Amino acid sequence: MQITSLKVSKREKSGKEFSKKLRKKGIVPAIVYGNGINMPIQLEKREISHILAKNPSGHPIVELEVENEDFNSHVILKETQRDPVTGDIIHADFLKIDMTKKVTITVPIKITGKSKGVAEEGGLLNIVHRELDIEALPNAIPEAITVDISNLGLNESIHVSDIDLGSDVKILEDPGIAIVSVVSPKAEAKPAEEELAEEAAEEAVEGKVEEEKKEAEGESSPAEAKEEEKTEK
């Protein structure tokens, strides 16, 4: 994973109003934390956007320097918050890391190939998971987990257990979890009239079966009981 250098400044104030003023100037409020550090910082929006553009994983490793502070360390962009309307980054969380110690991070899944179950057998592709939690040394974190579906047939699935990322990366998900599958198209819904007709037919059959059961047990059907009553009179 590529490591980028970034110089930021410490954020002297906090609160919603101050953060709004920063964003209007094209500055993103952020925080760096971990290993005894909890420092509010701020950086240019164009800088963090540029870093993310070069790192598809969304979790780039950065060599972070804070101006006028005794802080120059490796961090990983752990999370970003975006405006729900514009999509602009409005806050960022950086986690201080030790390059010799493993970290837990979420990595996106990249689907490649064209499934034979879709192309040749008329199935539908069902993507169950689009990202996975992994544990690895910072330098071993993949930008994405590639899953090739070329040989995936109809009614087949690729599970976590089918993915091999080598000894340097550990997937933290249940091995039995399906990531992607090819399923049969759902049968078309039957017309309402047809369903009602089938229900009526089923009820008639059930009634006949129930009557036959009673006769087998020595009980008279309603019609027979009425006839017996007339005979007795």
C-alpha positions, 0 to 999 in steps of 0.5 A: 500500500502506498504511503503519502506524506501529509502536513496538517495543523492542530485545530484550536477550537471545536463545536458545530459552528466552528466546524461549519466555518472551516468547511466553508473555507474548504477545510475539513475538521478531523481527529488523530487518535490511538496510542495515547493520542487524541488531537483535533486537527484540520486539513485542506479538503482538496488534499484528503480528496487527492489522497482518497483518489489514489487509494481505492480502499478508502483507508490510506496510510499517511505519514502525518506531520502536525505543524508546531506540534511534536507529532510526526507519525504513521496514521491510517485513515480509519473513517470519513464522514460525508455530507448526505446531499453533496457527498463532500467529506465533512470529517475524518478520523486518523488512527495512529499506528505502529508499522510493526503491529497488525491493525484491523481494517475493513477492505472492499471486495472487487468482483471480476470476471463474468459468471458462467451461471449468468452468461450461459445458464440464465442465473442472476448474480447476487452480491451478498457482501461488498467488504470484509474485515481483515487483520494485517500489518499496515504494509500488507493491507490490500487495496481491495479483495479480488474475487473472480466469479468466472467459474461460478455456476448456477446455484453456486456460491463463493464463501469467505473460506474460498478466498486465500489472501496469503499468510500476511492477511487474516480475514476476520469473518465467518468462513461459511459466509457467502460473498457472492452467488448465482441464483435462479430467477424467481418464478413469475407470480400467478394471476389472482384468478388462478390462485383463487381457483387453486385454493377452491380446488384444494379446499374441495379435496380437503373436505372430501378427504375429511369426509372419507376419514370420518366414514372410515372411522364409522362416523356418518356424513351429514347427509347420511345422518339426515337420512338415518333420522328420517328412517327412524321417524 
